[in-house]
């Protein structure tokens, strides 16, 4: 009899006409317990191209990509397109295209808004406080100060990405056309 569950490898099951025997495979259980909480990263790149520390850092940077994609697809940006407006492009390809374009924009954005966001903009200090790349990430003192006071070092309010987008959404430029064909522009004051 074959058991189709992930835990099956830890048990030896014997079924006869009159008996069912289930025994724990303690040797296998103990061997696997040694690996609890450990993951292995493997790359085909040469160590001179991407050493162990850089490999772990690249893997951890995936969290930024995943956060960006979540942000794109949820209430932050709501990146969507109606399939009929891009008829020759399959839906999956369109979705990937929009995500990559939005992530490309975000990739070029980070250095500027970080000081007004809750993000840690003093990455050098945060990395210096870390014992190893696999150790728990540490926040810089400036990030802790920003989180505690909810203010930047300039005294401005700190934003989440969502609250920043909400405030930026209030910035408008209104065009007023007069009878004499002159135009005047009114700009709304930002809430920031």
PyMOL commands that set and color helices and strands:
alter all, ss='L'
color gray80, all
select helices_A, chain A and resi 6-10+26-33+52-73+83-86+91-116+123-128+141-149+161-168
alter helices_A, ss='H'
color red, helices_A
select strands_A, chain A and resi 11-15+20-24+173-177+183-187
alter strands_A, ss='S'
color yellow, strands_A
deselect
rebuild
show_as cartoon
